[in-house]
Amino acid sequence: MRSLSLDEGFKCSSYLTETLLDPKFAQATSSTETSMNKTFSYEGDMWSWFELPDNSSRLARFGDAMANVTNMTPPDAILYG
């Protein structure tokens, strides 16, 4: 999970200022106008980006991270906060 945060997460966070100062992105409500889109110069949503052939290792890593979080969380956690 650490590599997930240190790869896409850090890269995208480094573009937050540019994203928020860009008039097109600053008030965006679309899932295709995000810091991730600016970081990777991609016009689609994050899920489509993960499915690109060049990102197969990132997709696998993301899937592993989600599975691990599921394994660490009790099934009724959402009911009890």
C-alpha positions as CSV (number, residue, x, y, z in Angstrom):
1,M,0.0,0.0,0.0
2,R,3.0,2.3,0.6
3,S,4.1,2.1,-3.0
4,L,0.5,3.1,-4.1
5,S,0.7,6.3,-2.0
6,L,4.3,7.0,-3.0
7,D,3.7,6.7,-6.7
8,E,0.4,8.2,-7.9
9,G,-0.5,9.8,-4.7
10,F,2.7,11.9,-4.3
11,K,2.9,12.7,-8.0
12,C,-0.7,13.9,-8.1
13,S,-0.3,15.9,-4.8
14,S,2.6,17.8,-6.4
15,Y,0.2,19.1,-9.0
16,L,-2.5,20.3,-6.6
17,T,-1.5,23.9,-6.7
18,E,-1.3,24.0,-10.5
19,T,-4.7,22.2,-10.7
20,L,-6.4,24.6,-8.3
21,L,-5.0,27.7,-10.0
22,D,-6.1,26.5,-13.5
23,P,-9.5,28.1,-14.3
24,K,-10.6,24.9,-16.1
25,F,-9.9,22.7,-13.1
26,A,-10.4,25.0,-10.1
27,Q,-14.2,24.7,-10.0
28,A,-14.4,21.4,-11.9
29,T,-17.1,18.8,-10.9
30,S,-16.1,16.2,-13.4
31,S,-14.1,13.1,-12.6
32,T,-11.9,13.9,-15.6
33,E,-10.7,17.3,-14.4
34,T,-8.6,16.3,-11.5
35,S,-5.0,16.6,-10.3
36,M,-4.4,13.1,-11.7
37,N,-5.5,14.2,-15.1
38,K,-3.1,17.1,-15.0
39,T,-0.3,15.0,-13.6
40,F,-0.5,12.3,-16.2
41,S,-1.9,14.4,-19.1
42,Y,-4.8,12.0,-19.4
43,E,-8.4,13.1,-20.4
44,G,-10.3,10.1,-19.0
45,D,-11.3,9.1,-15.5
46,M,-8.9,7.4,-13.1
47,W,-10.4,3.9,-13.6
48,S,-9.9,4.1,-17.3
49,W,-6.3,5.3,-16.7
50,F,-5.6,2.3,-14.5
51,E,-6.8,0.0,-17.3
52,L,-4.4,1.3,-19.9
53,P,-1.8,-1.4,-20.9
54,D,1.1,0.7,-19.6
55,N,-0.5,0.8,-16.1
56,S,-1.1,-2.9,-15.6
57,S,1.3,-3.1,-12.7
58,R,-0.4,-0.1,-11.1
59,L,-3.8,-1.7,-11.6
60,A,-2.6,-4.9,-9.9
61,R,-1.1,-2.9,-7.0
62,F,-4.3,-0.9,-6.6
63,G,-6.4,-4.1,-6.5
64,D,-4.0,-5.7,-3.9
65,A,-4.3,-2.5,-1.8
66,M,-8.1,-2.6,-1.9
67,A,-8.2,-6.3,-1.1
68,N,-5.9,-5.8,1.9
69,V,-8.0,-2.9,3.2
70,T,-11.0,-5.2,2.9
71,N,-9.2,-7.9,4.9
72,M,-8.3,-5.4,7.6
73,T,-11.8,-4.0,8.0
74,P,-14.6,-5.8,9.9
75,P,-17.7,-6.4,7.6
76,D,-19.9,-4.2,9.8
77,A,-17.5,-1.4,10.3
78,I,-19.6,1.1,8.3
79,L,-22.5,0.6,10.8
80,Y,-20.4,1.4,13.8
81,G,-18.0,4.0,12.5
